[in-house]
C-alpha cells in the first residue's frame, strides 16, 4: 500500500506501484470516507500486533488518524478561499480576472 501524502483526505492504494501493470485506486476523497477508512482499518487490526505487517497496520492507523486535524484545517482554508473575493462575484479558484479589477 502506498500513501500519497497531502493535507487532503485523498488516499490511494496500489498493489505494487513499481510494476507497469499496477494501478492506483482511490480509497477516500472526502473527510467522511477518510474517517470510514480509519474505522475499517481499526476494525481489522489485531489487538496485539506480533509481526512486522501487523505493526505496520497499527502505524498506518496512527498516521492516518494523526492527520485528521490537518485535513480539517485544510478543508476550512479551502472553503474560505471560495467565499467572496470581491464585491462583484463568488469564486472557487483564484486568481480571477474581472472586467473591472483583478481579484487575487
C-alpha positions as CSV (number, residue, x, y, z in Angstrom):
1,X,0.0,0.0,0.0
2,X,1.3,3.4,-0.9
3,X,0.1,6.5,0.8
4,X,0.3,9.7,-1.3
5,X,0.6,12.5,1.3
6,X,-1.1,15.9,1.2
7,X,-3.3,17.8,3.6
8,X,-6.4,16.4,2.0
9,X,-8.5,13.3,2.7
10,X,-7.4,11.6,-0.6
11,X,-5.9,8.2,-0.1
12,X,-4.8,5.9,-2.9
13,X,-3.7,2.3,-2.8
14,X,-1.8,0.1,-5.1
15,X,-0.7,-3.5,-5.0
16,X,2.8,-2.8,-6.3
17,X,3.5,0.7,-7.7
18,X,6.8,-0.4,-9.2
19,X,5.1,-2.7,-11.7
20,X,3.8,-1.3,-15.0
21,X,0.6,-3.2,-14.7
22,X,-0.2,-1.9,-11.3
23,X,-3.0,0.7,-10.9
24,X,-3.8,3.2,-8.2
25,X,-7.3,3.1,-6.7
26,X,-8.9,5.8,-4.7
27,X,-9.9,4.7,-1.3
28,X,-11.1,8.0,0.1
29,X,-11.6,11.5,-1.3
30,X,-13.8,13.1,1.3
31,X,-13.4,13.5,5.1
32,X,-16.2,11.1,5.7
33,X,-14.6,8.4,3.5
34,X,-11.3,9.1,5.2
35,X,-12.8,8.6,8.7
36,X,-14.6,5.4,7.5
37,X,-11.3,4.1,6.2
38,X,-9.7,4.6,9.6
39,X,-12.6,2.8,11.3
40,X,-12.3,0.0,8.8
41,X,-8.6,-0.4,9.4
42,X,-9.2,-0.3,13.2
43,X,-11.8,-3.0,12.9
44,X,-9.4,-5.3,11.1
45,X,-6.4,-4.5,13.3
46,X,-5.0,-7.2,15.6
47,X,-5.3,-6.5,19.3
48,X,-1.7,-7.3,20.0
49,X,0.5,-7.0,16.9
50,X,3.2,-9.6,16.6
51,X,4.5,-9.5,13.0
52,X,6.1,-6.7,11.0
53,X,3.0,-6.4,8.9
54,X,0.7,-6.1,11.9
55,X,2.9,-3.4,13.4
56,X,2.8,-1.6,10.0
57,X,-1.0,-1.8,10.1
58,X,-1.1,-0.2,13.6
59,X,1.4,2.5,12.5
60,X,-0.8,3.3,9.4
61,X,-3.9,3.7,11.6
62,X,-1.9,6.1,13.9
63,X,-0.5,8.1,10.9
64,X,-3.9,8.4,9.2
65,X,-5.6,9.4,12.5
66,X,-3.0,12.0,13.2
67,X,-3.8,13.8,10.0
68,X,-7.4,14.4,10.8
69,X,-6.7,17.8,12.4
70,X,-4.6,19.0,9.4
71,X,-7.3,17.7,7.0
72,X,-10.0,19.7,8.9
73,X,-7.8,22.8,8.8
74,X,-7.1,22.5,5.1
75,X,-10.8,22.0,4.3
76,X,-11.6,25.1,6.3
77,X,-8.9,27.1,4.4
78,X,-10.1,25.7,1.0
79,X,-13.7,26.6,1.8
80,X,-12.7,30.2,2.9
81,X,-10.9,30.7,-0.4
82,X,-14.2,30.1,-2.2
83,X,-16.1,32.9,-0.4
84,X,-16.4,36.3,-1.8
85,X,-13.1,37.6,-3.0
86,X,-14.6,40.8,-4.4
87,X,-17.9,42.7,-4.3
88,X,-18.8,41.6,-7.8
89,X,-18.6,37.8,-7.8
90,X,-18.1,34.5,-5.9
91,X,-15.1,32.4,-7.0
92,X,-13.9,28.9,-6.4
93,X,-10.4,29.2,-7.9
94,X,-8.1,32.1,-7.6
95,X,-6.9,34.4,-9.3
96,X,-9.9,35.5,-11.3
97,X,-9.7,38.2,-13.9
98,X,-12.7,40.5,-13.7
99,X,-13.6,43.2,-16.2
100,X,-13.3,45.9,-13.5
101,X,-10.4,44.6,-11.4
102,X,-8.2,41.6,-10.7
103,X,-9.2,39.5,-7.7
104,X,-6.2,38.0,-6.0
